[in-house]
Amino acid sequence: MAPAFGMKVLLVSPADAGKTVAQLLGEVETKAARTLVLEPGAYPPAVVLANFKEKDVDTLLDLMKQAQVTIPLKAVVTPSNRSWVFGDLLAHLQEEHAAFTAAKENHTV
C-alpha cells in the first residue's frame, strides 16, 4: 500500500524512542536524543503519518480498515507534536486509545 501513496515507511526501533518526531523524520539534526529505550512490546503497533494531505490520510485509513489491518495507535504529525519525543507520543496515543476504548465499551453496555 505504501508505494501507491508515494510513502516511505520508517520503522522506529525501541532504541530510537528518545528522538523527537522531527529528528526521526530527518527534519532536524539529532544532536542529543533523550535517554529513553522502550522495551520491545511496550506499546501496541502504531502508525504515525507525516506530510500527507488530509484526503490521503482518510483514504489510507479507509483502505487499512477494508484490508482489516489492525494498528491500534494512529496519529498524524502536526506542528505541535513534531517536537515531541517519540516515546512520549506513543504514551499519549496509548492513553487516548484506552480512553476511547473505555468510552466505546460504556456506550455499548
C-alpha positions, 0 to 999 in steps of 0.5 A: 500500500505504501508505494501507491501513496508515494510513502516511505515507511520508517520503522522506529526501533525501541532504541530510537524512542528518545528522538523527537518526531522531527529528528526521526523524520530527518527534519532536524539534526539529532544532536542529543536524543533523550535517554529513553529505550522502550522495551520491545512490546511496550506499546501496541503497533502504531502508525504515525503519518507525516506530510500527507494531505488530509484526503490521503490520510482518510483514504489510507485509513479507509483502505487499512480498515477494508484490508482489516489491518489492525494498528491500534495507535494512529496519529498524524504529525502536526506542528505541535507534536513534531517536537515531541519525543517519540516515546512520549507520543506513543504514551499519549496515543496509548492513553487516548486509545484506552480512553476511547476504548473505555468510552466505546465499551460504556456506550455499548453496555 
